C-alpha cells in the first residue's frame, strides 16, 4: 500500500470542492421542490396564452441566476 503525500493546500481545495458540490446538489433539489405544481387545466391555459417554446425560437433571452 502506498501513502500519498497531500499538501495542506491541496487537501483544503479538495474539501472545498466537495462541499461546494454537495451544496449545489442540495440547492438544485430545493429549487425543484419550490416549483409549484400546475394542474392540467392550468397548463392548458398557459399553453393557450403563451404557446410552445417553438414560438420563441428566434427570441433572445437573458439568463439570470436565481
Secondary structure, DSSP 4 states (H G I P E B T S, - for coil): -PPPP--HHHHHHHHHHHHHHHHHHHHHHHHHHHSPP--HHHHHHHHHHH--GGGGTT--------
